[in-house]
Amino acid sequence: MVASTEVLDALKSIGLNLYERKIFVALLAKGVATAAEVSEIAGVPRSRSYDVLESLAEKGFVMVQPSKPIKYVALAPKEALDRTKENLEKKHREMVERIEKLKNSPVIEELESIYSQGLSLVQPTEITGTLKGRYVIDRQLKQAFKNAKNYINIITTEQGLNDLYSKHLRALRKAARNGVKIRIIAPFRNNAVAQALSEIAELKNVDSSPGRLFMVDGSDMLMALTDDSSVHETQDVALWANSPHAVETVGMKLFEHYWNQ
């Protein structure tokens, strides 16, 4: 039985490569088979079938029968998905634990030292580039807000303001508690958003915004290059720069112009 394209695409979406998808489906149809048999049915090179079957067994899709020759049995699809989910959750927990352990170990101090030494040799143009996709942009902003020490200045649109409220309010609150001065210029049309942000920042209400601009501590600047009201979030593009010169000569002048109007 040949699986539909929809089935193969669904298996791809949960992490199975082409050979794994073909062999799993072939084994479902066969029931029990040796590596040689299933490779022939699936149209996969025999030399690859052993590794693929071992990978499927590790992921929870296949069971190994310790016979001679070794045979493989496909698990029922729902059971295979449950096992795969459990394996992924276990690996995720283990990885999170290792990351937390690393963050609290002397190793991180050495890595930070290496990073600082390397950063001192980097020119501003080398840490300037474009970010594509709102998820990537928001991740960069989250990190910048987290690292803020002195101030955060923001010009944003109505959509950008809603994103700021829904995605970054916690980080901004924490920054404010740490003494970071926050100023926001935007069209404040949602009273709930305005009220929440007014508790942690100085606000400037404008009829319309010139775009989205974020500056942190006189060195980091993010400027949106697309209109967030007319592009899909995957196509949103922004320029990120670690440049005191750009912040002072471009960003701050634009910000102060609107703030003092």
Stockholm file with secondary structure:
# STOCKHOLM 1.0

chainA/1-261         MVASTEVLDALKSIGLNLYERKIFVALLAKGVATAAEVSEIAGVPRSRSYDVLESLAEKGFVMVQPSKPIKYVALAPKEALDRTKENLEKKHREMVERIEKLKNSPVIEELESIYSQGLSLVQPTEITGTLKGRYVIDRQLKQAFKNAKNYINIITTEQGLNDLYSKHLRALRKAARNGVKIRIIAPFRNNAVAQALSEIAELKNVDSSPGRLFMVDGSDMLMALTDDSSVHETQDVALWANSPHAVETVGMKLFEHYWNQ
#=GR chainA/1-261 SS CCCCHHHHHHHHHTTCCHHHHHHHHHHHHHSEEEHHHHHHHHTCCHHHHHHHHHHHHHHTSEEEECCSSCEEEECCHHHHHHHHHHHHHHHHHHHHHHHHHHHTSHHHHHHHHHHHHHHTTCCGGGGEEEEESHHHHHHHHHHHHHHCSSEEEEECCHHHHHHHHHHHHHHHHHHHHTTCEEEEEECCCCHHHHHHHHTTSEEEECSSCSCCEEEETTTEEEEECSCTTTSCGGGCEEEEEECHHHIIIIIHHHHHHHHTC
#=GC SS_cons         CCCCHHHHHHHHHTTCCHHHHHHHHHHHHHSEEEHHHHHHHHTCCHHHHHHHHHHHHHHTSEEEECCSSCEEEECCHHHHHHHHHHHHHHHHHHHHHHHHHHHTSHHHHHHHHHHHHHHTTCCGGGGEEEEESHHHHHHHHHHHHHHCSSEEEEECCHHHHHHHHHHHHHHHHHHHHTTCEEEEEECCCCHHHHHHHHTTSEEEECSSCSCCEEEETTTEEEEECSCTTTSCGGGCEEEEEECHHHIIIIIHHHHHHHHTC
//
